[in-house]
Amino acid sequence: MEHLTSSEIFLHVRVLLGTVIGLGLARLIMTVAGIIQHPKRARSSLLHMLWVFSMIIELVLFWWWELSLYSVHEWTFGVTGFLVIYAMLLVLIATILAPDHISEYSGYEDFFLKRRRWFFGLFAVVAIFDVIDNAIKGGVYSARFGDGYALQAGTGIIVALIACYSSNRALHLTIVGLHFVYQAYLMSKYFNG
């Protein structure tokens, strides 16, 4: 693609990533709308709704943080493919929170807890993808957030693996609460850093 500049390629990659992320956002918003429209169809859950809103934030943040890809000077199909897979993993996590049918479950919380291994397993994979994404961008977040970035990613993987093996509601509420705190921390460091 010698005839395209890196900034022109970046624009196309951003549109593709935005399209993929938009699918996840739409799915989550439609789930919330369905709960509002038909509150008796399936029992709603604080735990599930907190993860839904946290994933909405996560998808928007991913889209925003990918602005740092402007610094990539050499675009390859491999880098583009990696980024699309990263976005697809996030959408897959969102889709787990937004099932088509939950009639065989007692409600959204029962569904979430029974699908937690998929949800948190994918979350751990996403943490690994984030480290690679950071390297592609040239260590943007390591520089902005300090040497603790790798520790944060490692901690996220460990917490996700613990959550895979526990169905304790209090633990899961604590984890989603910590995830909101972590997201707020990242936003404050990124936007005020």
C-alpha positions in Angstrom: 0.0 0.0 0.0 2.7 2.4 -1.0 0.2 4.9 -2.4 -1.5 5.4 0.9 0.0 7.3 3.8 0.0 5.9 7.3 -2.6 8.5 8.3 -4.9 7.4 5.4 -4.6 3.8 6.4 -5.2 4.7 10.1 -8.4 6.4 9.1 -9.6 3.2 7.4 -8.6 1.1 10.4 -10.4 3.5 12.8 -13.6 3.2 10.8 -13.3 -0.6 10.8 -12.7 -0.7 14.6 -15.5 1.8 15.1 -17.9 -0.5 13.2 -17.0 -3.5 15.2 -17.2 -1.7 18.5 -20.5 -0.2 17.4 -22.0 -3.7 17.1 -21.1 -4.4 20.7 -22.5 -1.1 21.9 -25.7 -1.7 20.0 -26.1 -5.2 21.5 -25.6 -3.9 25.0 -28.0 -0.9 24.5 -30.6 -3.2 23.0 -30.3 -5.5 26.1 -30.9 -2.6 28.4 -33.8 -1.4 26.3 -35.3 -4.9 26.4 -35.1 -5.0 30.1 -36.8 -1.6 30.3 -39.5 -2.6 27.8 -40.2 -6.0 29.3 -39.1 -6.0 32.9 -41.0 -9.2 33.7 -39.7 -11.3 30.8 -36.5 -12.1 32.7 -35.4 -11.2 36.2 -32.9 -8.3 36.0 -29.8 -8.2 38.2 -27.6 -5.5 39.7 -24.5 -7.6 39.1 -25.4 -8.1 35.4 -26.4 -4.5 34.9 -23.1 -3.2 36.5 -21.1 -5.3 34.0 -23.3 -4.1 31.1 -22.5 -0.5 32.0 -18.9 -1.3 32.6 -18.6 -2.9 29.2 -20.2 0.1 27.6 -17.5 2.2 29.1 -14.9 -0.3 28.1 -16.0 -0.3 24.5 -16.0 3.5 24.3 -12.6 3.7 26.0 -11.1 1.2 23.6 -12.4 3.2 20.6 -11.0 6.4 22.2 -7.6 4.9 23.2 -7.1 3.6 19.7 -6.5 7.2 18.6 -3.0 6.6 19.8 -2.6 4.4 16.7 -1.9 7.6 14.7 1.7 7.1 15.8 2.0 3.8 13.9 4.1 4.5 10.8 4.1 1.1 9.3 0.7 -0.5 8.8 0.6 -4.2 8.0 -2.2 -6.6 7.5 -1.0 -8.4 10.7 -1.3 -5.3 12.9 -4.7 -4.5 11.4 -5.9 -8.1 11.8 -4.7 -8.1 15.4 -6.6 -4.9 16.2 -9.8 -6.2 14.6 -9.5 -9.4 16.6 -9.0 -7.3 19.8 -12.1 -5.4 19.0 -14.0 -8.6 18.2 -13.0 -10.1 21.6 -14.4 -7.0 23.3 -17.7 -7.4 21.3 -17.8 -11.1 22.2 -17.6 -10.2 25.9 -20.4 -7.7 25.4 -22.4 -10.3 23.6 -22.1 -12.7 26.5 -23.7 -10.0 28.6 -26.5 -9.6 26.0 -27.9 -13.0 25.3 -30.6 -13.6 22.7 -32.6 -15.8 25.1 -32.3 -16.6 28.7 -35.5 -18.6 29.2 -33.5 -21.6 30.5 -32.0 -19.5 33.3 -33.7 -18.0 36.3 -32.7 -14.5 35.2 -29.7 -12.4 34.0 -27.6 -13.1 37.1 -28.1 -16.8 36.8 -27.1 -16.6 33.2 -24.0 -14.4 34.0 -22.8 -16.7 36.8 -23.2 -19.8 34.6 -21.3 -18.1 31.7 -18.7 -16.5 33.9 -15.9 -18.8 32.7 -16.4 -17.6 29.1 -16.8 -14.0 30.3 -13.7 -13.8 32.5 -11.6 -16.1 30.4 -12.1 -13.7 27.5 -11.4 -10.8 29.9 -8.0 -12.4 30.7 -7.3 -12.8 27.0 -8.2 -9.1 26.4 -5.7 -8.1 29.1 -3.0 -9.9 27.1 -4.2 -8.3 23.9 -4.0 -4.9 25.6 -0.3 -5.3 26.5 0.4 -6.2 22.8 -1.7 -3.3 21.7 0.3 -1.0 23.9 3.5 -2.3 22.4 2.1 -1.6 18.9 1.4 2.0 19.9 5.0 2.3 21.2 4.3 1.8 24.9 2.0 4.9 25.2 0.3 3.7 28.3 3.5 2.4 30.0 4.9 5.9 29.6 1.7 7.6 30.7 0.8 5.2 33.6 4.3 4.4 34.7 6.0 1.1 35.2 2.9 -0.3 37.0 1.2 -0.9 33.7 2.4 -4.5 33.3 1.5 -5.1 37.0 -2.0 -3.8 36.4 -2.4 -6.1 33.4 -1.1 -9.1 35.3 -3.4 -8.3 38.2 -6.3 -8.1 35.8 -5.5 -11.6 34.5 -5.3 -13.0 38.0 -8.6 -11.5 39.1 -10.3 -12.7 35.9 -9.0 -16.3 36.6 -10.2 -16.1 40.2 -13.6 -15.0 39.0 -13.8 -17.9 36.5 -13.8 -20.3 39.4 -16.1 -18.6 41.9 -19.8 -18.1 41.7 -19.8 -16.0 44.9 -22.1 -13.0 44.3 -20.3 -10.8 46.8 -16.9 -11.5 45.1 -18.4 -10.7 41.7 -19.9 -7.4 42.9 -16.6 -6.5 44.4 -14.8 -7.3 41.1 -17.2 -5.2 39.0 -16.9 -2.4 41.6 -13.1 -2.6 41.3 -13.4 -2.6 37.5 -15.3 0.7 37.7 -12.7 2.2 40.0 -9.9 1.0 37.6 -11.7 2.5 34.6 -12.1 5.8 36.5 -8.4 5.7 37.4 -7.4 5.1 33.8 -9.6 7.9 32.5 -8.2 10.3 35.1 -4.6 9.4 34.2 -5.3 9.5 30.5 -7.3 12.7 30.3 -5.4 14.6 33.0 -2.0 13.0 32.5 
